[in-house]
């Protein structure tokens, strides 16, 4: 991770399906070398009915993008 990316940085995607898009890092997963970017790579997770969530339903989650596919924007 030579780029020193962190939460809140604006990055540009340089490779993959979302090439050319820019966004702000919402969350980092350093163990798996992935970054979650605001509004990019969103998926729906189907939630089972539980005592705490009696309705069940769908939940939108971020899917991480590998850090090697990101480039820091600005400066």
MMTF fields as JSON, N, C-alpha, C and O atoms, coordinates in Angstrom:
{
  "mmtfVersion": "1.0.0",
  "mmtfProducer": "UNKNOWN",
  "numBonds": 299,
  "numAtoms": 300,
  "numGroups": 75,
  "numChains": 1,
  "numModels": 1,
  "chainsPerModel": [1],
  "groupsPerChain": [75],
  "chainIdList": ["A"],
  "bondAtomList": [4, 2, 8, 6, 12, 10, 16, 14, 20, 18, 24, 22, 28, 26, 32, 30, 36, 34, 40, 38, 44, 42, 48, 46, 52, 50, 56, 54, 60, 58, 64, 62, 68, 66, 72, 70, 76, 74, 80, 78, 84, 82, 88, 86, 92, 90, 96, 94, 100, 98, 104, 102, 108, 106, 112, 110, 116, 114, 120, 118, 124, 122, 128, 126, 132, 130, 136, 134, 140, 138, 144, 142, 148, 146, 152, 150, 156, 154, 160, 158, 164, 162, 168, 166, 172, 170, 176, 174, 180, 178, 184, 182, 188, 186, 192, 190, 196, 194, 200, 198, 204, 202, 208, 206, 212, 210, 216, 214, 220, 218, 224, 222, 228, 226, 232, 230, 236, 234, 240, 238, 244, 242, 248, 246, 252, 250, 256, 254, 260, 258, 264, 262, 268, 266, 272, 270, 276, 274, 280, 278, 284, 282, 288, 286, 292, 290, 296, 294],
  "bondOrderList": [1, 1, 1, 1, 1, 1, 1, 1, 1, 1, 1, 1, 1, 1, 1, 1, 1, 1, 1, 1, 1, 1, 1, 1, 1, 1, 1, 1, 1, 1, 1, 1, 1, 1, 1, 1, 1, 1, 1, 1, 1, 1, 1, 1, 1, 1, 1, 1, 1, 1, 1, 1, 1, 1, 1, 1, 1, 1, 1, 1, 1, 1, 1, 1, 1, 1, 1, 1, 1, 1, 1, 1, 1, 1],
  "groupList": [{"groupName": "UNK", "atomNameList": ["N", "CA", "C", "O"], "elementList": ["N", "C", "C", "O"], "formalChargeList": [0, 0, 0, 0], "bondAtomList": [1, 0, 2, 1, 3, 2], "bondOrderList": [1, 1, 2], "singleLetterCode": "X", "chemCompType": "L-PEPTIDE LINKING"}],
  "groupTypeList": [0, 0, 0, 0, 0, 0, 0, 0, 0, 0, 0, 0, 0, 0, 0, 0, 0, 0, 0, 0, 0, 0, 0, 0, 0, 0, 0, 0, 0, 0, 0, 0, 0, 0, 0, 0, 0, 0, 0, 0, 0, 0, 0, 0, 0, 0, 0, 0, 0, 0, 0, 0, 0, 0, 0, 0, 0, 0, 0, 0, 0, 0, 0, 0, 0, 0, 0, 0, 0, 0, 0, 0, 0, 0, 0],
  "groupIdList": [1, 2, 3, 4, 5, 6, 7, 8, 9, 10, 11, 12, 13, 14, 15, 16, 17, 18, 19, 20, 21, 22, 23, 24, 25, 26, 27, 28, 29, 30, 31, 32, 33, 34, 35, 36, 37, 38, 39, 40, 41, 42, 43, 44, 45, 46, 47, 48, 49, 50, 51, 52, 53, 54, 55, 56, 57, 58, 59, 60, 61, 62, 63, 64, 65, 66, 67, 68, 69, 70, 71, 72, 73, 74, 75],
  "secStructList": [7, 6, 6, 7, 7, 7, 6, 6, 7, 3, 3, 3, 3, 7, 1, 1, 6, 6, 6, 6, 7, 3, 3, 3, 3, 3, 3, 3, 3, 6, 6, 6, 6, 3, 3, 3, 3, 6, 6, 1, 1, 3, 3, 3, 3, 3, 3, 7, 7, 7, 1, 1, 7, 6, 6, 7, 3, 3, 3, 3, 3, 3, 7, 7, 3, 3, 4, 4, 4, 3, 3, 3, 7, 7, 7],
  "xCoordList": [0.838, 0.0, 0.879, 0.933, 1.549, 2.495, 1.808, 2.452, 0.498, -0.198, -0.644, -0.996, -0.636, -1.098, -2.532, -2.818, -3.425, -4.841, -5.477, -5.075, -6.476, -7.189, -8.634, -8.978, -9.462, -10.868, -11.007, -10.346, -11.88, -12.099, -11.354, -11.676, -10.363, -9.617, -10.484, -11.329, -10.27, -10.918, -9.995, -8.817, -10.542, -9.726, -10.377, -11.575, -9.562, -10.027, -9.748, -8.682, -10.702, -10.532, -9.819, -10.292, -8.673, -7.842, -7.944, -7.365, -8.691, -8.79, -10.083, -10.588, -10.615, -11.811, -13.067, -13.003, -14.214, -15.505, -15.856, -16.551, -15.392, -15.727, -14.603, -14.497, -13.77, -12.619, -13.04, -13.999, -12.312, -12.569, -13.459, -13.499, -14.175, -15.055, -14.243, -13.189, -14.747, -14.093, -15.083, -16.296, -14.551, -15.395, -14.569, -13.339, -15.267, -14.646, -14.619, -15.599, -13.518, -13.406, -14.242, -14.069, -15.161, -16.036, -15.437, -15.522, -14.822, -14.291, -13.119, -13.097, -12.151, -10.991, -10.997, -11.344, -10.613, -10.412, -8.951, -8.614, -8.095, -6.656, -6.232, -5.243, -6.966, -6.619, -6.726, -5.886, -7.772, -7.993, -7.563, -7.783, -6.954, -6.458, -7.562, -7.414, -8.681, -9.821, -10.31, -10.126, -10.942, -11.538, -12.982, -13.288, -13.871, -15.264, -15.447, -15.115, -15.971, -16.091, -17.555, -18.409, -17.839, -19.198, -19.91, -19.469, -21.011, -21.831, -21.34, -21.976, -20.224, -19.667, -19.609, -19.261, -19.954, -19.959, -20.912, -20.503, -22.165, -23.185, -23.925, -24.241, -24.199, -24.935, -26.061, -26.011, -27.073, -28.154, -27.986, -27.818, -28.033, -27.939, -29.338, -29.987, -29.816, -31.13, -31.004, -30.222, -31.786, -31.702, -32.828, -33.984, -32.469, -33.423, -34.231, -33.744, -35.447, -36.25, -35.621, -35.282, -35.469, -34.931, -35.771, -36.698, -35.427, -36.124, -35.904, -36.811, -34.728, -34.4, -34.822, -34.971, -35.015, -35.45, -36.612, -36.436, -37.814, -38.913, -39.398, -39.979, -39.175, -39.631, -38.677, -39.088, -37.422, -36.436, -36.185, -36.134, -36.026, -35.898, -34.518, -33.747, -34.214, -32.942, -32.133, -32.681, -30.815, -29.899, -28.834, -28.283, -28.536, -27.516, -26.157, -25.995, -25.173, -23.829, -22.815, -23.09, -21.633, -20.524, -19.687, -19.479, -19.218, -18.268, -16.932, -16.866, -15.879, -14.579, -13.932, -14.141, -13.143, -12.335, -10.875, -10.455, -10.115, -8.718, -7.923, -8.117, -7.034, -6.256, -5.348, -4.997, -4.972, -4.098, -4.842, -4.213, -6.173, -6.977, -7.352, -8.133, -6.798, -7.143, -5.948, -4.797, -6.259, -5.234, -5.749, -6.888, -4.928, -5.32, -5.472, -4.615, -6.572, -6.848, -6.375, -6.222, -6.15, -5.788, -4.285, -3.501, -3.904, -2.512, -1.566, -0.362],
  "yCoordList": [-1.18, 0.0, 1.237, 1.968, 1.467, 2.57, 3.921, 4.955, 3.941, 5.19, 5.896, 7.075, 5.207, 5.755, 6.266, 7.397, 5.437, 5.793, 5.663, 4.819, 6.507, 6.429, 6.864, 7.42, 6.614, 6.983, 8.484, 9.276, 8.869, 10.278, 10.782, 11.855, 10.036, 10.437, 10.289, 9.397, 11.162, 11.051, 10.265, 10.591, 9.22, 8.352, 8.186, 8.414, 7.783, 7.481, 6.008, 5.504, 5.319, 3.909, 3.814, 4.351, 3.124, 3.073, 1.752, 1.599, 0.784, -0.513, -1.195, -0.95, -2.051, -2.82, -2.268, -1.4, -2.786, -2.421, -0.953, -0.364, -0.36, 1.025, 1.996, 3.064, 1.634, 2.448, 3.873, 4.08, 4.853, 6.254, 6.957, 8.188, 6.209, 6.829, 7.315, 6.762, 8.358, 8.867, 8.819, 8.841, 8.755, 8.725, 8.865, 8.883, 8.963, 9.148, 7.81, 7.066, 7.5, 6.251, 6.353, 7.27, 5.387, 5.347, 4.482, 4.813, 3.356, 2.394, 1.663, 1.446, 1.287, 0.532, -0.857, -1.012, -1.859, -3.215, -3.567, -4.144, -3.219, -3.393, -4.853, -5.197, -5.709, -7.134, -7.744, -8.55, -7.351, -7.887, -6.924, -7.213, -5.789, -4.789, -4.269, -4.241, -3.855, -3.355, -2.044, -1.78, -1.222, 0.041, 0.084, -0.313, 0.574, 0.749, 2.208, 3.121, 2.426, 3.764, 4.162, 3.368, 5.394, 5.907, 5.848, 6.479, 5.093, 5.017, 4.083, 3.984, 3.387, 2.483, 1.075, 0.885, 0.089, -1.324, -1.59, -2.13, -1.213, -1.492, -2.767, -2.974, -3.617, -4.855, -4.937, -4.271, -5.752, -5.964, -7.307, -8.329, -7.305, -8.518, -8.833, -7.961, -10.048, -10.452, -10.904, -11.799, -10.269, -10.528, -11.466, -11.293, -12.442, -13.398, -12.746, -11.827, -13.207, -12.711, -13.174, -14.346, -12.236, -12.566, -11.866, -11.119, -12.124, -11.474, -9.964, -9.201, -9.528, -8.102, -7.43, -6.209, -8.231, -7.716, -8.59, -9.398, -8.426, -9.328, -9.26, -10.226, -8.154, -8.029, -8.682, -9.041, -8.839, -9.337, -8.28, -7.093, -8.679, -7.716, -7.659, -8.616, -6.504, -6.308, -5.215, -4.281, -5.352, -4.363, -4.082, -5.015, -2.81, -2.436, -2.394, -1.759, -3.085, -3.126, -2.702, -2.763, -2.27, -1.933, -3.177, -3.989, -3.315, -4.365, -3.677, -2.669, -4.21, -3.561, -3.618, -4.558, -2.6, -2.533, -2.631, -1.958, -3.465, -3.682, -2.381, -1.569, -2.194, -0.961, -0.748, 0.386, -1.838, -1.69, -1.086, -0.669, -1.035, -0.475, 0.983, 1.564, 1.573, 2.949, 3.877, 3.469, 5.155, 6.185, 7.399, 7.824, 7.942, 9.102, 10.337, 10.621, 11.068, 12.277, 13.503, 13.462, 14.571, 15.843, 16.031, 15.279, 17.043, 17.44, 16.874, 17.118],
  "zCoordList": [0.0, 0.0, 0.0, 0.989, -1.08, -1.177, -1.325, -1.143, -1.655, -1.9, -0.624, -0.667, 0.495, 1.769, 1.68, 2.073, 1.168, 1.086, 2.461, 3.263, 2.731, 4.001, 3.796, 2.753, 4.772, 4.718, 4.517, 5.189, 3.58, 3.293, 2.07, 1.56, 1.581, 0.388, -0.865, -0.94, -1.839, -3.136, -4.049, -4.188, -4.675, -5.525, -6.892, -7.06, -7.864, -9.21, -9.462, -9.109, -10.07, -10.384, -11.728, -12.729, -11.742, -12.942, -13.691, -14.766, -13.119, -13.759, -13.33, -12.234, -14.197, -13.867, -14.518, -15.389, -14.081, -14.679, -14.472, -15.3, -13.394, -13.066, -13.417, -12.815, -14.379, -14.769, -15.122, -15.865, -14.581, -14.874, -13.87, -13.844, -13.04, -12.053, -10.859, -10.544, -10.198, -9.0, -7.851, -8.058, -6.637, -5.452, -4.2, -4.237, -3.096, -1.784, -1.054, -1.092, -0.395, 0.351, 1.618, 2.422, 1.785, 2.948, 4.041, 5.224, 3.637, 4.605, 3.969, 2.757, 4.785, 4.314, 4.949, 6.12, 4.17, 4.676, 4.421, 3.387, 5.364, 5.166, 5.132, 4.484, 5.821, 5.842, 4.443, 4.041, 3.707, 2.365, 1.26, 0.084, 1.606, 0.658, -0.254, -1.475, 0.362, -0.391, 0.209, 1.397, -0.639, -0.201, -0.68, -1.805, 0.193, -0.17, -0.594, 0.162, -1.793, -2.361, -2.419, -2.813, -2.027, -1.944, -3.29, -4.251, -3.367, -4.57, -5.65, -6.699, -5.435, -6.442, -5.864, -4.698, -6.691, -6.304, -5.135, -4.107, -5.295, -4.299, -4.69, -5.862, -3.709, -3.924, -2.894, -1.859, -3.18, -2.229, -1.554, -2.219, -0.233, 0.563, 1.07, 1.648, 0.87, 1.348, 2.805, 3.126, 3.676, 5.109, 5.543, 5.159, 6.337, 6.872, 7.993, 8.651, 8.213, 9.321, 10.636, 10.794, 11.58, 12.895, 13.955, 13.644, 15.211, 16.312, 16.271, 16.604, 15.873, 15.848, 14.54, 14.485, 13.489, 12.196, 11.703, 10.791, 12.311, 11.993, 10.55, 10.055, 9.87, 8.494, 7.498, 6.395, 7.871, 6.911, 5.858, 6.18, 4.608, 3.521, 2.91, 2.983, 2.297, 1.59, 2.264, 2.85, 2.17, 2.726, 1.674, 1.09, 1.425, 0.452, 1.138, 2.18, 0.537, 1.111, 0.053, -1.146, 0.513, -0.385, -0.633, 0.268, -1.841, -2.187, -2.42, -3.124, -1.839, -1.911, -3.278, -4.045, -3.57, -4.789, -4.35, -3.409, -5.033, -4.656, -4.723, -5.628, -3.762, -3.674, -4.885, -5.21, -5.547, -6.718, -7.905, -8.877, -7.84, -8.915, -8.664, -9.418, -7.608, -7.229, -7.347, -7.192, -7.631, -7.716, -6.944, -7.137, -6.089, -5.286, -6.174, -7.011, -5.982, -6.761, -5.997, -4.776, -6.704, -6.081, -5.97, -6.549, -5.22, -4.97, -5.984, -5.909]
}
